[in-house]
């Protein structure tokens, strides 16, 4: 991807829908969740929505950054992910995402990219983990939960629609205290 997507700007004023449209326009090779069976289209769409909310592109660095961001800041935790990997109705969605990467770049690229990115990513993951621990403890002290809805993102999409008042990606990121975690 040569051009920097607008949704990756941590202060983007795009709506979630606009960011998602840009994400699909810039990544035409991705499997379109709207053309998939309902039982696993939701997890594909949740992954795509997460790319936009967390400002992650589809390069390997951001792909590997995305899951820990989701696990540490949303209501979809690592244990949920492990259950999802075992779910025979949802597992095909994960396989589709994996196969999309292989189809676009090849197996050698996939594993070579993972190995080349990990040394750069690891220090950032450690810093993010500490920031999310602080974020969670502050949220608990203030008596509020600030977890991004992962599979229940429909309300965020509705709130971001222009005709419904149009909250921006920046608004969503501020609401869930994500800005300190974004590049």
TISEDREN-132922 format. One record per atom (N, C-alpha, C): x negated, y negated, z negated. Coordinates in steps of 0.2 Angstrom, whole numbers, padded with zeros to 4 digits, always signed. Each point is the difference from the previous one (the first is absolute). Layout:
BEGIN
XYZ...
***
This chain:
BEGIN
-0004+0006+0000+0004-0006+0000-0004-0006+0000+0000-0004+0005-0004-0006+0001+0002-0006-0004+0007-0002+0001+0002-0006-0004+0002+0002-0007-0001-0005-0004+0002+0001-0007+0008-0001-0001+0003+0005-0002+0007-0001-0001+0002-0005-0005+0005-0004+0001+0002-0005-0004+0002+0002-0007+0003+0006+0000+0003+0003-0007-0006+0002-0004-0006+0001+0002-0006+0001-0004-0003-0006-0004+0003-0006+0002-0002-0006-0004+0004+0000-0006-0004+0000-0006+0003+0001-0006+0005-0005-0002+0000-0006+0004+0005-0005-0001+0005-0001+0006+0001+0005+0003+0004+0000+0006+0007-0002-0002+0003-0004+0004+0007-0002-0001+0005+0003+0004-0003+0005+0004+0005+0005+0004+0005+0003-0005+0005+0002+0003+0005+0004-0004-0003+0007+0001+0003+0005-0004-0002+0007+0000+0002+0003+0007+0006-0002+0002+0002+0002+0007-0005-0002+0005-0002-0007+0000-0004-0002+0005-0007+0003+0000-0002+0001-0006-0007+0004-0001+0001+0007+0002+0005+0003-0001+0001+0007+0003+0001+0000+0007+0003-0005+0003+0000+0000+0008-0007-0001+0002-0004-0004-0003-0007-0001+0003-0004+0006-0001+0001+0004-0006-0003+0006-0001+0001+0005+0006+0006+0001+0002+0002+0004+0005-0002-0002+0007+0000-0007+0001-0003-0002+0006-0007+0001+0001-0004-0001-0005-0007+0001+0000-0002+0007+0000+0004+0005-0002-0001+0007-0001+0005+0004+0004+0000-0001+0007+0005+0004+0004+0000+0007+0000-0006+0003-0002-0001+0007+0000+0003+0004-0007+0002-0004-0005+0002+0003-0006+0007+0003+0002+0002+0005-0004+0006+0003+0001+0005-0004-0003+0006-0002+0003+0005-0004-0002+0005+0003-0004+0000-0002-0007+0004+0004-0005+0008-0001+0002+0001-0005+0004+0007+0000+0002+0003+0005+0005-0005+0004+0003+0001+0005+0005-0001+0007-0004-0001+0000-0006-0001+0007-0004+0006+0002-0004+0000+0006-0001+0006+0002-0005+0000-0004-0007+0006-0001-0002+0000-0004-0006-0004+0003-0006+0000+0006-0001-0003+0003-0006-0007-0002-0001-0004-0001+0006-0007-0003-0001-0001-0006+0003+0005-0003+0004-0001-0007+0003-0002-0005-0006+0004+0001-0006-0001-0005-0005-0007+0000-0003-0004+0005+0000-0006+0000-0003-0005-0003+0005+0001+0001+0007-0004-0003+0005+0001-0008+0000+0007-0002-0001+0001-0007+0000-0003-0003-0007+0001+0004-0005-0003-0003-0006-0008-0001+0000-0003+0004+0004-0007+0000+0001-0001-0007+0004+0004-0001+0005-0001-0005+0005+0001-0007-0004+0006+0000-0004+0001-0006-0004-0005-0001-0005-0003+0005-0003-0006-0001-0004-0006-0004+0003-0001+0002+0006-0005-0003+0004+0001-0008+0000+0006-0001+0001+0002-0008+0001+0000-0003-0007+0003+0003-0005+0000-0003-0006-0007-0001-0003-0004+0005+0001-0007+0000-0003-0005-0004+0004+0002-0002+0006-0004-0003+0005-0006+0004+0003+0002+0007+0001-0005+0004+0002+0001+0002+0008-0006-0001+0003+0001+0002+0007-0001+0008+0001-0001+0002+0006+0000+0008+0001-0008+0002+0001-0004-0004-0002-0007+0002+0000-0001+0005-0006-0006+0004+0001-0001+0005-0005-0001-0003-0007-0003-0005-0001-0001-0004-0006+0007-0001-0004+0004-0003+0004+0007-0002-0003+0004+0006-0001+0000+0005+0005+0003+0006-0001-0001+0004-0007-0007+0000-0001-0002+0003-0007+0001-0004-0006+0001-0007+0001+0001-0004-0005+0008+0000-0002+0004+0001+0005+0007+0000-0001+0003+0004-0005-0002+0007+0000+0003+0005-0004-0001-0002-0008-0006-0002-0002-0001-0002-0007+0004-0006-0001+0000-0005+0004+0004-0006-0001+0007+0002-0001+0003+0005+0004+0007+0002-0001+0001+0004-0007-0005+0004-0001+0000+0004-0007+0000-0004-0006-0004-0005+0000-0001-0005-0006+0004-0005+0000+0004-0002+0005+0004-0006-0001+0008+0001+0002+0001+0006+0002+0007+0001+0002+0003+0006-0004+0007+0001+0001+0003+0005-0004-0001+0007+0003-0005+0001+0005-0002+0006+0003-0007+0001-0002-0001+0005-0005-0006+0002-0003-0003+0005+0003-0007+0002-0002-0003+0005+0002+0003+0007+0000+0004+0001-0006+0003+0006-0001+0006+0001+0005+0003-0006+0002+0005+0000+0005-0002+0002+0006-0006-0002+0002-0004+0001+0006-0001+0008+0001-0003+0003-0006-0001+0007+0000+0006+0004+0001+0006-0002-0003+0006+0003+0001+0002+0000+0007-0001-0006+0003+0002-0002+0007-0004+0005+0005-0006+0001-0002-0004+0004+0005+0002+0007+0000+0004+0002-0006+0002+0007+0000+0008+0001+0002+0003-0006+0002+0007+0000+0002+0001+0002+0007+0003+0006+0002+0000+0002+0007+0004-0004+0004+0005-0005-0003+0004-0004+0005-0004-0007+0001-0005-0002-0005-0003-0006+0001-0008+0001+0003-0003+0006-0002-0006+0001+0003-0001-0001+0007+0004+0002+0004-0001-0002+0008-0001-0007+0001+0003-0005-0004-0001-0007+0001-0008-0002-0001-0003+0003-0005-0007-0001-0002-0004+0003+0006+0002+0006+0002-0004+0003+0006+0001-0004+0006+0005-0004+0001+0001-0004+0006-0005-0006-0001+0000-0003-0006-0005-0005-0001-0007+0002+0002-0002+0006-0003-0007+0002+0001-0001+0002+0007+0005+0003+0004-0001+0002+0007+0000-0007+0004+0003-0005-0002+0000-0006+0004-0007-0003+0000-0004+0001-0006-0007-0002-0001-0004+0004+0005+0001+0006+0000-0004+0005+0004+0001-0001+0007+0006-0001+0002+0002-0001+0007-0003-0007+0003+0000-0005-0004-0003-0006+0002-0007+0000+0000-0004+0003-0005-0007-0001-0001-0004+0007+0001+0003+0005-0002-0003+0007+0000-0003+0002-0007-0001+0006-0001-0001+0003-0006-0007-0003-0003-0005+0000+0005-0007-0002-0002+0000-0007-0003+0004-0004+0004+0001-0007-0002+0003-0001-0007+0005+0004-0001+0004+0000-0006-0005+0001-0006-0003+0006+0000-0004+0002-0006-0007-0004+0000-0002-0002+0006-0006-0004+0000+0001-0007-0003+0006-0003+0001+0002-0006-0002+0001+0000-0008+0004+0005-0002+0001+0001-0007-0007+0000-0004-0005+0004+0002-0006+0000-0003-0004-0006+0000+0001-0004+0006-0004-0006+0000+0003-0006-0004+0007+0000-0001+0003-0005-0004+0000+0001-0007+0000+0006-0003+0000+0002-0007-0006-0004-0004-0006-0001+0003-0005-0004-0004+0002-0007-0001+0003-0003+0005+0002-0007-0001+0007-0001-0004+0004+0005+0001+0007+0000-0003-0001+0001-0008-0004+0005-0002+0000+0002-0007-0001-0006-0005-0004-0004+0001-0001-0006-0005+0007-0004+0000+0003-0001+0006+0006-0004+0000+0006+0004-0004+0000+0007+0001+0005+0004-0003-0001-0001-0008-0006+0000-0002-0001+0000-0008+0002-0007-0002-0001-0005+0004+0002-0007-0002+0007+0000+0000+0004+0003+0005+0007-0001+0000+0003+0004-0005-0003+0006-0002+0003+0004-0006+0000-0004-0006-0006-0004-0002+0000-0004-0006+0005-0006+0001+0001-0003+0006+0005-0005+0000+0007+0003-0001+0001+0006+0003+0007+0002-0001+0002+0002-0007-0005+0003-0004+0000+0001-0007+0002-0006-0004-0003-0006+0002+0001-0006-0003+0007-0002+0001+0002+0000+0007+0006-0002+0002+0006+0004-0003-0001+0006-0001+0005+0005-0003+0001-0002-0008-0006-0001-0003+0001-0002-0007+0003-0007-0001-0002-0004+0004+0003-0007-0001+0008+0000+0002+0002+0004+0005+0007+0001+0001+0004+0003-0005-0003+0005-0003+0003+0004-0006+0001-0005-0006-0006-0004-0001+0001-0005-0006+0005-0005+0001+0002-0002+0007+0005-0005+0001+0007+0003+0001+0000+0007-0001+0006+0004+0000+0003+0000+0007-0004+0000+0005+0003+0001+0007-0004+0005+0004+0003+0004+0004-0003+0004+0005-0002-0003+0006-0005+0000+0003-0002-0003+0006-0002+0005+0005+0004+0005+0001-0002+0006+0005+0003-0001+0007-0003+0000+0005+0002-0001+0007+0005+0006+0001+0006-0001+0003+0004+0006+0001-0003+0004+0007-0002+0006-0001-0003+0003+0006+0005+0003+0005+0004+0005-0003+0005+0003+0005+0007-0004+0000+0000-0005-0005+0006-0004-0001-0001-0007+0003-0003-0001+0005-0002-0007+0003+0005-0003+0003+0006+0003+0001+0005-0003+0004+0002-0007-0002+0000-0001-0007+0002-0006-0003-0005-0006+0002-0006+0002+0000-0005-0005+0002+0001-0002+0007+0001+0005+0005+0002-0002+0007+0006-0004+0000+0005+0001-0004+0006-0004+0001-0001-0007-0003-0004-0001-0005-0002-0006-0003-0004-0004+0004-0004+0003+0005-0005-0003+0004+0003-0003+0006+0006+0003+0002+0004-0003+0006+0001-0007+0000-0001-0003+0005+0000-0008+0001+0007-0002-0002+0005+0004+0002+0007-0002-0001+0002+0001-0008-0004+0003-0003+0002+0002-0007-0005-0005-0005-0003-0005+0003-0004-0004-0004-0007+0001+0001-0002+0006+0003-0007+0000+0003-0006+0000-0005+0000+0004-0005-0006+0000-0004-0006+0003+0004-0006-0003-0001-0005+0002+0004-0005+0005-0003-0004+0003+0004-0005+0004-0003-0004-0003-0006-0001-0006+0001-0004-0003-0006+0005+0000-0006+0006-0001+0001+0005+0000-0006+0000+0007-0003+0000+0005+0004+0000+0007-0002-0006+0002-0004-0006-0002+0003-0006+0001-0003-0001-0004-0007+0003-0006+0000+0000-0003-0006+0005+0003-0006+0006+0002+0003+0004+0003-0005-0002+0006-0003-0004+0004+0004-0003+0006-0003-0008+0000-0002-0002-0007+0000-0007-0001-0003-0005+0004+0004+0001+0000+0007-0005+0003+0004-0006-0004+0002+0001-0007+0000-0005-0004+0003-0007+0001-0002-0001+0002-0007-0007+0001-0002-0003+0006+0003+0004+0005+0003-0002+0006+0002-0002+0000+0008+0002-0005+0003+0000-0001+0007-0006-0003+0002-0003+0001+0006-0006-0003+0003+0002-0007+0003
***
